């Protein structure tokens, strides 16, 4: 069967890898946006998957069905097969929009309403693979969601966000694309962890609704909250949802899941994708580390921010990795930060070896005579054997000795935790053995201070 759409070939276009230097604070914000998908348990999912999960589990939780219909369209979609699976596509007026983890699609002219299937096909073909800029990031549109066109008069807003001690639930009778202009009409309650959402707690959210729809929307909010908890959502927003034949119908939805809960939800979630943030396309090295990460109980993360950067990191621990990256940005050198990297969860020596090879290869690529710094850092480990994990890094550095020298690399090591004295001693001995400058520090040195030293080295005159 012929493909619905022709193949699309794309290249890496992440704006994060070309960070300029307008101000330190701006750097910090941009870096955190880029890191979010890597270091946080909250992972964005496509609108199609958000609606699929809500539709599949709403009846189990509430006893009633939601009349949600949606279809996903990509470059490999076959129209005939799609119609067989979703026959309403050929008999309904439709809505089509990109499903790419960015918002404000309506205000950006990327939502088409009241189309037939042929018009949807033309809309998609005209935009599939085309690069757009949203929120400061550029990237191609690769995925669309198609739904029935639902004429409506009322638009409501619902938002649930997981916080440290519970969940915030927000509701408004004035939803839609103008929600920000009507933010004063949004009502919010906070529900502590472990507490059920009952009628009394929900009352402030629906207090001003007309009596004929208040019970329906109240029960809907309560059911969505129960589903939110049951499926380990961390964020769920419906803006807007409306009423169709007296039943709630989500028109637009955004969702995030706690990906660390995948082990207990794989059956509930089904065939779920965690896409990269819009504008991010994995390089070959990033895909390699991602593959290692999926095969181990440890955590191995690696993102290239600037291939020509002169400060590179190989940091143990998610919290420490953020401190190192943020410090470089706060000191005004985000544009020189080559990567984000984090390993944790006690990876074995072979895993660390493979990981370190990739980091060093990227950090030493295309030497240009300028100074470079590699920060092999971390906080104070609780249970990871520092000496054992350093064994893999030491083996990689021995293998890459010529590359490190050619790149004029200066290495900074800072670590604490079980067996750290032995690990640091091995690092000192390595520097003497291979003739590469390696400065070694224990927990008496600050992580921020190490970053400052690395910056001073790359900026000093040769």
TORKOL-4160 file (C-alpha; in steps of 0.2 Angstrom, whole numbers, padded with zeros to 4 digits, m for minus):
462
<pt num="1" X="0000" Y="0000" Z="0000"/>
<pt num="2" X="0007" Y="0017" Z="m0005"/>
<pt num="3" X="0011" Y="0029" Z="0009"/>
<pt num="4" X="m0001" Y="0043" Z="0012"/>
<pt num="5" X="0013" Y="0056" Z="0012"/>
<pt num="6" X="0030" Y="0056" Z="0004"/>
<pt num="7" X="0045" Y="0054" Z="0015"/>
<pt num="8" X="0053" Y="0069" Z="0024"/>
<pt num="9" X="0071" Y="0071" Z="0027"/>
<pt num="10" X="0076" Y="0083" Z="0041"/>
<pt num="11" X="0092" Y="0089" Z="0049"/>
<pt num="12" X="0097" Y="0094" Z="0067"/>
<pt num="13" X="0091" Y="0111" Z="0070"/>
<pt num="14" X="0091" Y="0113" Z="0089"/>
<pt num="15" X="0093" Y="0132" Z="0093"/>
<pt num="16" X="0100" Y="0127" Z="0110"/>
<pt num="17" X="0116" Y="0121" Z="0101"/>
<pt num="18" X="0118" Y="0139" Z="0095"/>
<pt num="19" X="0116" Y="0149" Z="0111"/>
<pt num="20" X="0122" Y="0167" Z="0110"/>
<pt num="21" X="0126" Y="0177" Z="0125"/>
<pt num="22" X="0113" Y="0192" Z="0128"/>
<pt num="23" X="0114" Y="0190" Z="0147"/>
<pt num="24" X="0118" Y="0177" Z="0160"/>
<pt num="25" X="0100" Y="0176" Z="0166"/>
<pt num="26" X="0094" Y="0172" Z="0148"/>
<pt num="27" X="0107" Y="0159" Z="0147"/>
<pt num="28" X="0101" Y="0151" Z="0162"/>
<pt num="29" X="0083" Y="0150" Z="0157"/>
<pt num="30" X="0087" Y="0143" Z="0140"/>
<pt num="31" X="0098" Y="0130" Z="0147"/>
<pt num="32" X="0085" Y="0124" Z="0159"/>
<pt num="33" X="0072" Y="0123" Z="0145"/>
<pt num="34" X="0084" Y="0112" Z="0135"/>
<pt num="35" X="0088" Y="0101" Z="0150"/>
<pt num="36" X="0070" Y="0099" Z="0156"/>
<pt num="37" X="0067" Y="0083" Z="0146"/>
<pt num="38" X="0083" Y="0075" Z="0152"/>
<pt num="39" X="0084" Y="0078" Z="0170"/>
<pt num="40" X="0066" Y="0079" Z="0176"/>
<pt num="41" X="0054" Y="0064" Z="0179"/>
<pt num="42" X="0040" Y="0075" Z="0170"/>
<pt num="43" X="0039" Y="0070" Z="0152"/>
<pt num="44" X="0028" Y="0078" Z="0139"/>
<pt num="45" X="0017" Y="0067" Z="0128"/>
<pt num="46" X="0008" Y="0071" Z="0112"/>
<pt num="47" X="m0010" Y="0077" Z="0113"/>
<pt num="48" X="m0015" Y="0062" Z="0104"/>
<pt num="49" X="m0008" Y="0051" Z="0118"/>
<pt num="50" X="m0016" Y="0062" Z="0131"/>
<pt num="51" X="m0033" Y="0060" Z="0124"/>
<pt num="52" X="m0031" Y="0042" Z="0121"/>
<pt num="53" X="m0026" Y="0039" Z="0139"/>
<pt num="54" X="m0041" Y="0049" Z="0145"/>
<pt num="55" X="m0053" Y="0041" Z="0133"/>
<pt num="56" X="m0047" Y="0023" Z="0137"/>
<pt num="57" X="m0047" Y="0025" Z="0156"/>
<pt num="58" X="m0061" Y="0037" Z="0160"/>
<pt num="59" X="m0075" Y="0024" Z="0159"/>
<pt num="60" X="m0065" Y="0012" Z="0170"/>
<pt num="61" X="m0063" Y="0026" Z="0183"/>
<pt num="62" X="m0080" Y="0035" Z="0182"/>
<pt num="63" X="m0092" Y="0022" Z="0174"/>
<pt num="64" X="m0096" Y="0033" Z="0159"/>
<pt num="65" X="m0088" Y="0036" Z="0142"/>
<pt num="66" X="m0081" Y="0052" Z="0134"/>
<pt num="67" X="m0085" Y="0053" Z="0116"/>
<pt num="68" X="m0067" Y="0058" Z="0111"/>
<pt num="69" X="m0061" Y="0054" Z="0093"/>
<pt num="70" X="m0044" Y="0057" Z="0086"/>
<pt num="71" X="m0032" Y="0051" Z="0074"/>
<pt num="72" X="m0013" Y="0053" Z="0072"/>
<pt num="73" X="m0005" Y="0057" Z="0055"/>
<pt num="74" X="0014" Y="0056" Z="0051"/>
<pt num="75" X="0024" Y="0054" Z="0035"/>
<pt num="76" X="0021" Y="0035" Z="0036"/>
<pt num="77" X="0002" Y="0036" Z="0037"/>
<pt num="78" X="m0008" Y="0027" Z="0024"/>
<pt num="79" X="m0024" Y="0035" Z="0021"/>
<pt num="80" X="m0034" Y="0019" Z="0017"/>
<pt num="81" X="m0028" Y="0010" Z="0032"/>
<pt num="82" X="m0032" Y="0026" Z="0043"/>
<pt num="83" X="m0050" Y="0027" Z="0037"/>
<pt num="84" X="m0052" Y="0008" Z="0040"/>
<pt num="85" X="m0047" Y="0011" Z="0058"/>
<pt num="86" X="m0056" Y="0027" Z="0060"/>
<pt num="87" X="m0071" Y="0027" Z="0048"/>
<pt num="88" X="m0078" Y="0044" Z="0055"/>
<pt num="89" X="m0064" Y="0052" Z="0046"/>
<pt num="90" X="m0073" Y="0051" Z="0029"/>
<pt num="91" X="m0090" Y="0056" Z="0036"/>
<pt num="92" X="m0086" Y="0070" Z="0048"/>
<pt num="93" X="m0081" Y="0088" Z="0046"/>
<pt num="94" X="m0063" Y="0089" Z="0054"/>
<pt num="95" X="m0050" Y="0099" Z="0063"/>
<pt num="96" X="m0032" Y="0097" Z="0060"/>
<pt num="97" X="m0017" Y="0104" Z="0070"/>
<pt num="98" X="0002" Y="0099" Z="0073"/>
<pt num="99" X="0005" Y="0088" Z="0088"/>
<pt num="100" X="0022" Y="0093" Z="0092"/>
<pt num="101" X="0023" Y="0098" Z="0111"/>
<pt num="102" X="0021" Y="0117" Z="0108"/>
<pt num="103" X="0006" Y="0128" Z="0112"/>
<pt num="104" X="m0002" Y="0143" Z="0104"/>
<pt num="105" X="m0006" Y="0134" Z="0088"/>
<pt num="106" X="m0022" Y="0143" Z="0085"/>
<pt num="107" X="m0014" Y="0160" Z="0087"/>
<pt num="108" X="0000" Y="0154" Z="0075"/>
<pt num="109" X="m0012" Y="0150" Z="0061"/>
<pt num="110" X="m0008" Y="0131" Z="0063"/>
<pt num="111" X="m0026" Y="0125" Z="0066"/>
<pt num="112" X="m0038" Y="0122" Z="0052"/>
<pt num="113" X="m0057" Y="0120" Z="0056"/>
<pt num="114" X="m0072" Y="0112" Z="0047"/>
<pt num="115" X="m0062" Y="0103" Z="0034"/>
<pt num="116" X="m0066" Y="0087" Z="0024"/>
<pt num="117" X="m0053" Y="0073" Z="0023"/>
<pt num="118" X="m0046" Y="0079" Z="0006"/>
<pt num="119" X="m0044" Y="0097" Z="0013"/>
<pt num="120" X="m0035" Y="0089" Z="0029"/>
<pt num="121" X="m0024" Y="0080" Z="0017"/>
<pt num="122" X="m0019" Y="0096" Z="0008"/>
<pt num="123" X="m0016" Y="0105" Z="0024"/>
<pt num="124" X="m0005" Y="0092" Z="0031"/>
<pt num="125" X="0005" Y="0090" Z="0014"/>
<pt num="126" X="0008" Y="0108" Z="0014"/>
<pt num="127" X="0016" Y="0108" Z="0031"/>
<pt num="128" X="0023" Y="0091" Z="0034"/>
<pt num="129" X="0042" Y="0093" Z="0036"/>
<pt num="130" X="0042" Y="0112" Z="0035"/>
<pt num="131" X="0052" Y="0121" Z="0048"/>
<pt num="132" X="0043" Y="0133" Z="0060"/>
<pt num="133" X="0049" Y="0143" Z="0074"/>
<pt num="134" X="0039" Y="0142" Z="0091"/>
<pt num="135" X="0045" Y="0148" Z="0108"/>
<pt num="136" X="0062" Y="0152" Z="0101"/>
<pt num="137" X="0065" Y="0134" Z="0095"/>
<pt num="138" X="0065" Y="0129" Z="0076"/>
<pt num="139" X="0060" Y="0112" Z="0070"/>
<pt num="140" X="0051" Y="0103" Z="0057"/>
<pt num="141" X="0032" Y="0098" Z="0059"/>
<pt num="142" X="0032" Y="0079" Z="0058"/>
<pt num="143" X="0016" Y="0074" Z="0067"/>
<pt num="144" X="m0002" Y="0080" Z="0066"/>
<pt num="145" X="m0018" Y="0076" Z="0076"/>
<pt num="146" X="m0035" Y="0075" Z="0067"/>
<pt num="147" X="m0052" Y="0076" Z="0076"/>
<pt num="148" X="m0070" Y="0079" Z="0072"/>
<pt num="149" X="m0075" Y="0097" Z="0071"/>
<pt num="150" X="m0086" Y="0101" Z="0086"/>
<pt num="151" X="m0097" Y="0117" Z="0085"/>
<pt num="152" X="m0099" Y="0124" Z="0102"/>
<pt num="153" X="m0103" Y="0140" Z="0112"/>
<pt num="154" X="m0096" Y="0136" Z="0129"/>
<pt num="155" X="m0077" Y="0134" Z="0132"/>
<pt num="156" X="m0071" Y="0129" Z="0149"/>
<pt num="157" X="m0053" Y="0128" Z="0156"/>
<pt num="158" X="m0046" Y="0114" Z="0167"/>
<pt num="159" X="m0028" Y="0112" Z="0173"/>
<pt num="160" X="m0021" Y="0099" Z="0186"/>
<pt num="161" X="m0002" Y="0101" Z="0191"/>
<pt num="162" X="0007" Y="0089" Z="0202"/>
<pt num="163" X="0017" Y="0099" Z="0215"/>
<pt num="164" X="0029" Y="0094" Z="0229"/>
<pt num="165" X="0015" Y="0091" Z="0243"/>
<pt num="166" X="0000" Y="0088" Z="0232"/>
<pt num="167" X="m0009" Y="0095" Z="0217"/>
<pt num="168" X="m0016" Y="0111" Z="0211"/>
<pt num="169" X="m0032" Y="0111" Z="0202"/>
<pt num="170" X="m0038" Y="0126" Z="0192"/>
<pt num="171" X="m0054" Y="0129" Z="0183"/>
<pt num="172" X="m0062" Y="0143" Z="0173"/>
<pt num="173" X="m0079" Y="0146" Z="0164"/>
<pt num="174" X="m0069" Y="0157" Z="0151"/>
<pt num="175" X="m0057" Y="0144" Z="0142"/>
<pt num="176" X="m0050" Y="0145" Z="0125"/>
<pt num="177" X="m0036" Y="0155" Z="0116"/>
<pt num="178" X="m0040" Y="0170" Z="0127"/>
<pt num="179" X="m0037" Y="0161" Z="0144"/>
<pt num="180" X="m0022" Y="0172" Z="0148"/>
<pt num="181" X="m0032" Y="0188" Z="0145"/>
<pt num="182" X="m0045" Y="0181" Z="0157"/>
<pt num="183" X="m0033" Y="0174" Z="0170"/>
<pt num="184" X="m0042" Y="0183" Z="0184"/>
<pt num="185" X="m0057" Y="0172" Z="0182"/>
<pt num="186" X="m0047" Y="0156" Z="0185"/>
<pt num="187" X="m0051" Y="0148" Z="0202"/>
<pt num="188" X="m0038" Y="0136" Z="0210"/>
<pt num="189" X="m0038" Y="0124" Z="0224"/>
<pt num="190" X="m0024" Y="0114" Z="0232"/>
<pt num="191" X="m0026" Y="0096" Z="0236"/>
<pt num="192" X="m0013" Y="0088" Z="0248"/>
<pt num="193" X="m0006" Y="0071" Z="0243"/>
<pt num="194" X="m0017" Y="0057" Z="0248"/>
<pt num="195" X="m0033" Y="0067" Z="0249"/>
<pt num="196" X="m0048" Y="0063" Z="0238"/>
<pt num="197" X="m0057" Y="0076" Z="0228"/>
<pt num="198" X="m0074" Y="0076" Z="0235"/>
<pt num="199" X="m0089" Y="0088" Z="0233"/>
<pt num="200" X="m0085" Y="0099" Z="0247"/>
<pt num="201" X="m0067" Y="0102" Z="0241"/>
<pt num="202" X="m0072" Y="0104" Z="0223"/>
<pt num="203" X="m0086" Y="0117" Z="0227"/>
<pt num="204" X="m0076" Y="0133" Z="0225"/>
<pt num="205" X="m0071" Y="0128" Z="0207"/>
<pt num="206" X="m0089" Y="0126" Z="0201"/>
<pt num="207" X="m0098" Y="0138" Z="0213"/>
<pt num="208" X="m0103" Y="0151" Z="0199"/>
<pt num="209" X="m0108" Y="0138" Z="0186"/>
<pt num="210" X="m0127" Y="0137" Z="0181"/>
<pt num="211" X="m0136" Y="0124" Z="0191"/>
<pt num="212" X="m0140" Y="0114" Z="0176"/>
<pt num="213" X="m0122" Y="0110" Z="0171"/>
<pt num="214" X="m0114" Y="0111" Z="0189"/>
<pt num="215" X="m0116" Y="0093" Z="0193"/>
<pt num="216" X="m0109" Y="0087" Z="0176"/>
<pt num="217" X="m0094" Y="0097" Z="0177"/>
<pt num="218" X="m0091" Y="0094" Z="0195"/>
<pt num="219" X="m0091" Y="0075" Z="0192"/>
<pt num="220" X="m0080" Y="0077" Z="0177"/>
<pt num="221" X="m0067" Y="0087" Z="0187"/>
<pt num="222" X="m0067" Y="0073" Z="0200"/>
<pt num="223" X="m0065" Y="0059" Z="0188"/>
<pt num="224" X="m0051" Y="0068" Z="0178"/>
<pt num="225" X="m0042" Y="0071" Z="0195"/>
<pt num="226" X="m0044" Y="0052" Z="0199"/>
<pt num="227" X="m0038" Y="0047" Z="0182"/>
<pt num="228" X="m0023" Y="0060" Z="0184"/>
<pt num="229" X="m0017" Y="0051" Z="0200"/>
<pt num="230" X="m0021" Y="0033" Z="0193"/>
<pt num="231" X="m0010" Y="0036" Z="0178"/>
<pt num="232" X="0004" Y="0046" Z="0186"/>
<pt num="233" X="0001" Y="0061" Z="0176"/>
<pt num="234" X="0011" Y="0076" Z="0182"/>
<pt num="235" X="0002" Y="0089" Z="0171"/>
<pt num="236" X="m0015" Y="0089" Z="0162"/>
<pt num="237" X="m0023" Y="0104" Z="0154"/>
<pt num="238" X="m0039" Y="0105" Z="0144"/>
<pt num="239" X="m0040" Y="0122" Z="0136"/>
<pt num="240" X="m0054" Y="0122" Z="0131"/>
<pt num="241" X="m0066" Y="0108" Z="0135"/>
<pt num="242" X="m0085" Y="0110" Z="0130"/>
<pt num="243" X="m0101" Y="0101" Z="0132"/>
<pt num="244" X="m0108" Y="0090" Z="0118"/>
<pt num="245" X="m0126" Y="0083" Z="0121"/>
<pt num="246" X="m0123" Y="0087" Z="0140"/>
<pt num="247" X="m0106" Y="0077" Z="0141"/>
<pt num="248" X="m0089" Y="0085" Z="0143"/>
<pt num="249" X="m0078" Y="0085" Z="0127"/>
<pt num="250" X="m0060" Y="0090" Z="0128"/>
<pt num="251" X="m0056" Y="0100" Z="0112"/>
<pt num="252" X="m0038" Y="0104" Z="0116"/>
<pt num="253" X="m0026" Y="0094" Z="0128"/>
<pt num="254" X="m0009" Y="0095" Z="0135"/>
<pt num="255" X="m0001" Y="0081" Z="0146"/>
<pt num="256" X="0014" Y="0076" Z="0155"/>
<pt num="257" X="0018" Y="0059" Z="0164"/>
<pt num="258" X="0030" Y="0054" Z="0177"/>
<pt num="259" X="0041" Y="0043" Z="0167"/>
<pt num="260" X="0049" Y="0035" Z="0182"/>
<pt num="261" X="0032" Y="0027" Z="0185"/>
<pt num="262" X="0033" Y="0017" Z="0168"/>
<pt num="263" X="0037" Y="0001" Z="0177"/>
<pt num="264" X="0020" Y="0000" Z="0185"/>
<pt num="265" X="0010" Y="0008" Z="0171"/>
<pt num="266" X="0016" Y="0000" Z="0155"/>
<pt num="267" X="0000" Y="m0009" Z="0152"/>
<pt num="268" X="m0011" Y="0006" Z="0156"/>
<pt num="269" X="m0001" Y="0018" Z="0145"/>
<pt num="270" X="0001" Y="0006" Z="0131"/>
<pt num="271" X="0011" Y="0010" Z="0116"/>
<pt num="272" X="0016" Y="0027" Z="0122"/>
<pt num="273" X="0030" Y="0038" Z="0115"/>
<pt num="274" X="0040" Y="0051" Z="0125"/>
<pt num="275" X="0045" Y="0063" Z="0110"/>
<pt num="276" X="0060" Y="0075" Z="0111"/>
<pt num="277" X="0055" Y="0093" Z="0115"/>
<pt num="278" X="0051" Y="0103" Z="0099"/>
<pt num="279" X="0067" Y="0108" Z="0090"/>
<pt num="280" X="0077" Y="0093" Z="0097"/>
<pt num="281" X="0084" Y="0080" Z="0085"/>
<pt num="282" X="0095" Y="0067" Z="0092"/>
<pt num="283" X="0113" Y="0065" Z="0085"/>
<pt num="284" X="0121" Y="0048" Z="0082"/>
<pt num="285" X="0131" Y="0050" Z="0098"/>
<pt num="286" X="0115" Y="0055" Z="0108"/>
<pt num="287" X="0106" Y="0040" Z="0101"/>
<pt num="288" X="0120" Y="0028" Z="0106"/>
<pt num="289" X="0119" Y="0035" Z="0124"/>
<pt num="290" X="0100" Y="0034" Z="0124"/>
<pt num="291" X="0102" Y="0016" Z="0119"/>
<pt num="292" X="0114" Y="0012" Z="0133"/>
<pt num="293" X="0102" Y="0021" Z="0145"/>
<pt num="294" X="0087" Y="0010" Z="0140"/>
<pt num="295" X="0097" Y="m0006" Z="0143"/>
<pt num="296" X="0103" Y="m0002" Z="0160"/>
<pt num="297" X="0096" Y="0000" Z="0178"/>
<pt num="298" X="0107" Y="0015" Z="0179"/>
<pt num="299" X="0104" Y="0032" Z="0172"/>
<pt num="300" X="0115" Y="0038" Z="0157"/>
<pt num="301" X="0110" Y="0055" Z="0149"/>
<pt num="302" X="0120" Y="0065" Z="0136"/>
<pt num="303" X="0114" Y="0080" Z="0126"/>
<pt num="304" X="0125" Y="0090" Z="0114"/>
<pt num="305" X="0122" Y="0109" Z="0116"/>
<pt num="306" X="0136" Y="0116" Z="0106"/>
<pt num="307" X="0148" Y="0105" Z="0097"/>
<pt num="308" X="0161" Y="0118" Z="0096"/>
<pt num="309" X="0160" Y="0122" Z="0115"/>
<pt num="310" X="0176" Y="0123" Z="0125"/>
<pt num="311" X="0168" Y="0117" Z="0142"/>
<pt num="312" X="0162" Y="0099" Z="0143"/>
<pt num="313" X="0155" Y="0089" Z="0158"/>
<pt num="314" X="0154" Y="0071" Z="0163"/>
<pt num="315" X="0145" Y="0073" Z="0180"/>
<pt num="316" X="0138" Y="0060" Z="0192"/>
<pt num="317" X="0121" Y="0063" Z="0199"/>
<pt num="318" X="0106" Y="0073" Z="0191"/>
<pt num="319" X="0107" Y="0086" Z="0204"/>
<pt num="320" X="0125" Y="0089" Z="0203"/>
<pt num="321" X="0124" Y="0090" Z="0184"/>
<pt num="322" X="0112" Y="0104" Z="0185"/>
<pt num="323" X="0123" Y="0114" Z="0197"/>
<pt num="324" X="0138" Y="0112" Z="0185"/>
<pt num="325" X="0128" Y="0117" Z="0170"/>
<pt num="326" X="0119" Y="0131" Z="0178"/>
<pt num="327" X="0135" Y="0138" Z="0186"/>
<pt num="328" X="0143" Y="0139" Z="0169"/>
<pt num="329" X="0128" Y="0149" Z="0163"/>
<pt num="330" X="0127" Y="0160" Z="0178"/>
<pt num="331" X="0145" Y="0165" Z="0175"/>
<pt num="332" X="0141" Y="0170" Z="0158"/>
<pt num="333" X="0148" Y="0156" Z="0148"/>
<pt num="334" X="0133" Y="0146" Z="0142"/>
<pt num="335" X="0139" Y="0148" Z="0124"/>
<pt num="336" X="0154" Y="0138" Z="0128"/>
<pt num="337" X="0145" Y="0124" Z="0136"/>
<pt num="338" X="0147" Y="0109" Z="0125"/>
<pt num="339" X="0135" Y="0097" Z="0133"/>
<pt num="340" X="0124" Y="0091" Z="0147"/>
<pt num="341" X="0129" Y="0075" Z="0154"/>
<pt num="342" X="0124" Y="0064" Z="0169"/>
<pt num="343" X="0127" Y="0047" Z="0175"/>
<pt num="344" X="0120" Y="0040" Z="0191"/>
<pt num="345" X="0112" Y="0024" Z="0199"/>
<pt num="346" X="0129" Y="0015" Z="0200"/>
<pt num="347" X="0133" Y="0010" Z="0182"/>
<pt num="348" X="0145" Y="m0004" Z="0180"/>
<pt num="349" X="0163" Y="m0001" Z="0173"/>
<pt num="350" X="0159" Y="m0006" Z="0155"/>
<pt num="351" X="0144" Y="0005" Z="0154"/>
<pt num="352" X="0154" Y="0020" Z="0161"/>
<pt num="353" X="0168" Y="0016" Z="0149"/>
<pt num="354" X="0157" Y="0016" Z="0134"/>
<pt num="355" X="0149" Y="0032" Z="0141"/>
<pt num="356" X="0165" Y="0041" Z="0144"/>
<pt num="357" X="0172" Y="0036" Z="0126"/>
<pt num="358" X="0157" Y="0046" Z="0118"/>
<pt num="359" X="0159" Y="0061" Z="0130"/>
<pt num="360" X="0178" Y="0062" Z="0126"/>
<pt num="361" X="0176" Y="0060" Z="0107"/>
<pt num="362" X="0163" Y="0074" Z="0107"/>
<pt num="363" X="0174" Y="0085" Z="0118"/>
<pt num="364" X="0190" Y="0083" Z="0108"/>
<pt num="365" X="0182" Y="0084" Z="0090"/>
<pt num="366" X="0190" Y="0095" Z="0077"/>
<pt num="367" X="0204" Y="0103" Z="0088"/>
<pt num="368" X="0207" Y="0121" Z="0084"/>
<pt num="369" X="0222" Y="0126" Z="0095"/>
<pt num="370" X="0210" Y="0134" Z="0108"/>
<pt num="371" X="0210" Y="0128" Z="0126"/>
<pt num="372" X="0196" Y="0116" Z="0132"/>
<pt num="373" X="0191" Y="0109" Z="0149"/>
<pt num="374" X="0183" Y="0093" Z="0154"/>
<pt num="375" X="0174" Y="0093" Z="0171"/>
<pt num="376" X="0173" Y="0076" Z="0178"/>
<pt num="377" X="0162" Y="0080" Z="0194"/>
<pt num="378" X="0149" Y="0075" Z="0205"/>
<pt num="379" X="0142" Y="0078" Z="0222"/>
<pt num="380" X="0145" Y="0067" Z="0237"/>
<pt num="381" X="0138" Y="0049" Z="0232"/>
<pt num="382" X="0127" Y="0040" Z="0244"/>
<pt num="383" X="0130" Y="0022" Z="0238"/>
<pt num="384" X="0140" Y="0023" Z="0222"/>
<pt num="385" X="0158" Y="0016" Z="0223"/>
<pt num="386" X="0167" Y="0031" Z="0216"/>
<pt num="387" X="0183" Y="0021" Z="0213"/>
<pt num="388" X="0174" Y="0008" Z="0203"/>
<pt num="389" X="0165" Y="0021" Z="0192"/>
<pt num="390" X="0181" Y="0030" Z="0189"/>
<pt num="391" X="0189" Y="0014" Z="0183"/>
<pt num="392" X="0178" Y="0016" Z="0167"/>
<pt num="393" X="0183" Y="0034" Z="0165"/>
<pt num="394" X="0201" Y="0031" Z="0167"/>
<pt num="395" X="0201" Y="0017" Z="0154"/>
<pt num="396" X="0193" Y="0029" Z="0142"/>
<pt num="397" X="0205" Y="0043" Z="0145"/>
<pt num="398" X="0220" Y="0031" Z="0142"/>
<pt num="399" X="0212" Y="0026" Z="0126"/>
<pt num="400" X="0209" Y="0044" Z="0121"/>
<pt num="401" X="0226" Y="0051" Z="0127"/>
<pt num="402" X="0231" Y="0057" Z="0109"/>
<pt num="403" X="0214" Y="0065" Z="0107"/>
<pt num="404" X="0214" Y="0074" Z="0124"/>
<pt num="405" X="0232" Y="0081" Z="0120"/>
<pt num="406" X="0227" Y="0087" Z="0103"/>
<pt num="407" X="0212" Y="0096" Z="0110"/>
<pt num="408" X="0223" Y="0105" Z="0123"/>
<pt num="409" X="0211" Y="0098" Z="0136"/>
<pt num="410" X="0213" Y="0102" Z="0154"/>
<pt num="411" X="0203" Y="0090" Z="0166"/>
<pt num="412" X="0195" Y="0094" Z="0182"/>
<pt num="413" X="0190" Y="0081" Z="0194"/>
<pt num="414" X="0179" Y="0084" Z="0210"/>
<pt num="415" X="0170" Y="0069" Z="0219"/>
<pt num="416" X="0165" Y="0063" Z="0236"/>
<pt num="417" X="0157" Y="0047" Z="0243"/>
<pt num="418" X="0161" Y="0029" Z="0246"/>
<pt num="419" X="0179" Y="0025" Z="0242"/>
<pt num="420" X="0182" Y="0042" Z="0235"/>
<pt num="421" X="0200" Y="0044" Z="0241"/>
<pt num="422" X="0205" Y="0028" Z="0231"/>
<pt num="423" X="0196" Y="0035" Z="0216"/>
<pt num="424" X="0204" Y="0052" Z="0217"/>
<pt num="425" X="0221" Y="0044" Z="0219"/>
<pt num="426" X="0219" Y="0034" Z="0203"/>
<pt num="427" X="0215" Y="0050" Z="0194"/>
<pt num="428" X="0230" Y="0059" Z="0200"/>
<pt num="429" X="0241" Y="0044" Z="0195"/>
<pt num="430" X="0232" Y="0044" Z="0178"/>
<pt num="431" X="0238" Y="0062" Z="0175"/>
<pt num="432" X="0256" Y="0058" Z="0178"/>
<pt num="433" X="0255" Y="0042" Z="0168"/>
<pt num="434" X="0248" Y="0050" Z="0152"/>
<pt num="435" X="0255" Y="0067" Z="0154"/>
<pt num="436" X="0238" Y="0077" Z="0153"/>
<pt num="437" X="0234" Y="0090" Z="0166"/>
<pt num="438" X="0221" Y="0083" Z="0179"/>
<pt num="439" X="0217" Y="0093" Z="0194"/>
<pt num="440" X="0209" Y="0082" Z="0207"/>
<pt num="441" X="0198" Y="0088" Z="0222"/>
<pt num="442" X="0188" Y="0080" Z="0235"/>
<pt num="443" X="0172" Y="0086" Z="0244"/>
<pt num="444" X="0182" Y="0100" Z="0252"/>
<pt num="445" X="0181" Y="0109" Z="0235"/>
<pt num="446" X="0165" Y="0117" Z="0229"/>
<pt num="447" X="0156" Y="0112" Z="0213"/>
<pt num="448" X="0154" Y="0130" Z="0208"/>
<pt num="449" X="0172" Y="0133" Z="0211"/>
<pt num="450" X="0177" Y="0120" Z="0199"/>
<pt num="451" X="0167" Y="0127" Z="0185"/>
<pt num="452" X="0175" Y="0144" Z="0189"/>
<pt num="453" X="0192" Y="0136" Z="0187"/>
<pt num="454" X="0188" Y="0128" Z="0171"/>
<pt num="455" X="0182" Y="0145" Z="0164"/>
<pt num="456" X="0198" Y="0154" Z="0169"/>
<pt num="457" X="0208" Y="0140" Z="0160"/>
<pt num="458" X="0199" Y="0142" Z="0144"/>
<pt num="459" X="0199" Y="0161" Z="0144"/>
<pt num="460" X="0217" Y="0163" Z="0150"/>
<pt num="461" X="0230" Y="0168" Z="0136"/>
<pt num="462" X="0240" Y="0153" Z="0130"/>
